[in-house]
Amino acid sequence: MEMMMDIEKMKQEIPVVKALSAAKEVTWINPKKTDMETAKTRISLTNEDIEDVSARLKRFAPLIMKLFPETEDRNGIIESELSEIPQMKEVLKTVYGADLGSARLFLKRDSDLAVAGSVKARGGIYEVLKHSEDLALEYGLLSGYDDDYTKLASPEARAFFGERKVQVGSTGNLGVSIGMMSAALGYQAIVHMSADAKQWKKDYLRAHGVTVIEYAGDYGKAVAQGRADSDADPMSYFVDDENSKALFMGYAVAAERLDGQLKAAGVTVDEEHPLFVYIPCGVGGAPGGVTFGLKELYGDNVHVFFAEPVQACCMLLGLATGLHSQICVQDAGLTGQTHADGLAVGRPSGFVGGVMEPLLSGEVTVEDAKLYDYMRELMESEQLFIEPSSCAAFEGAVQAAKSAEIRGYIEACGLTDKMKNASHIVWATGGKLVPQPVRDVFMGTHL
Ligand SMILES: *Cc1c(COP(=O)(O)O)cnc(C)c1O
């Protein structure tokens, strides 16, 4: 069914749509957010779903450790550090006038996750493992959940997976995650990549035995072609970034892991100690899954904001208009193009948008030029490298301190006098695999 879309009318009626259509930086509070109790009645996913994912990842840990020895120090659990970044907090104050007061600022370093070097190591790897477990149980490679999963690295298992394909459409990092895990198990891994995808990611995948097919068009075209190719082949499995529940749930496990890290850092999350989290958003799966996990765990005491590039703010457009995947940024006159390749998505996941509606606190959008500034400032102040896409999250922390919108939100939540006890987490989503020459180019990029 073709939907009549009157963008001019939406611009008049919804102020943020007018502002984002002009590619302005905006800070938006989600008017449809509800308390957690109400939200739960509207979301079909539950905490049991998260526990199921967590248990599956534990079953696979011995195999992961065998396939990727870099995961040995965490016994095959792919997890990242939580680092406090007090010097960067000072930079946000002195350079941007964003004073977080006595609150603590942390960086969740999914930028350093093993195997994929990005947040996609969570969802992407989980989905490949889930699919492989399903196949292995169906065809008797595993006798049950208590079997020895390292059997899946045997020559017989590899030959079995080798008769099968795993395919995905990607702007880059999802392809790296799915490609690396699939190839490691022996699958024929095929990644359909959009024009935005960086050359080094294509090279990296090819060097690891993954087939990369390139498209002149955008991410949507790469996904459509990948899906069509896969659907035509009964031995092929397609990872659907826009609608996959497995992918989404793989990200959600981040919360229970973070909980232990916050406790170790002496951070309490309760009514007196709010937690504010800022995550870069592309199609929505990664930030959405992480948010779902955090809200299940901390309920109304965690406040999550997404960050998107001004030209590719698809999730914000979908949420603000209520049209979700029925609208794309090009409908609003934007290009969808951005230096933040991990966020270069024009149309949001409808599934994720629906789940986020009652959960998400709001969004910020950010100009590309600032991403490079945040990247350099983090490097100079904390000696940590994260890729430009990741840096969008800093805009959330800045606007939490500065913007009238988020200050108003804090006031409305009754948190104004509790912000001195707050903790803020900037979720770094990618960076580890970026080759040094590319880092050097990033460091010298001034827009
Ligand atoms: C993919 C990605 C995101 C956003 O994830 P989505 O699931 O597309 O919303 C953010 N940052 C980086 C570096 C990414 O690769």
The ligand as a MOL file (V3000), in Angstrom:
LIG
                    3D

  0  0  0     0  0            999 V3000
M  V30 BEGIN CTAB
M  V30 COUNTS 15 15 0 0 0
M  V30 BEGIN ATOM
M  V30 1 C 26.3510 -0.1370 12.9600 0
M  V30 2 C 26.9590 0.9000 13.7490 0
M  V30 3 C 26.2040 1.7220 14.5670 0
M  V30 4 C 24.7040 1.7000 14.6650 0
M  V30 5 O 24.0950 0.4380 14.6440 0
M  V30 6 P 22.7080 0.2270 13.8920 0
M  V30 7 O 22.2830 -1.1340 14.2440 0
M  V30 8 O 22.9450 0.4000 12.4220 0
M  V30 9 O 21.7970 1.2940 14.3920 0
M  V30 10 C 26.8780 2.6810 15.2870 0
M  V30 11 N 28.2170 2.8220 15.2060 0
M  V30 12 C 28.9650 2.0430 14.4350 0
M  V30 13 C 30.4460 2.2490 14.4080 0
M  V30 14 C 28.3720 1.0540 13.6790 0
M  V30 15 O 29.1200 0.2850 12.9110 0
M  V30 END ATOM
M  V30 BEGIN BOND
M  V30 1 1 1 2
M  V30 2 1 2 3
M  V30 3 2 2 14
M  V30 4 1 3 4
M  V30 5 2 3 10
M  V30 6 1 4 5
M  V30 7 1 5 6
M  V30 8 2 6 7
M  V30 9 1 6 8
M  V30 10 1 6 9
M  V30 11 1 10 11
M  V30 12 2 11 12
M  V30 13 1 12 13
M  V30 14 1 12 14
M  V30 15 1 14 15
M  V30 END BOND
M  V30 END CTAB
M  END
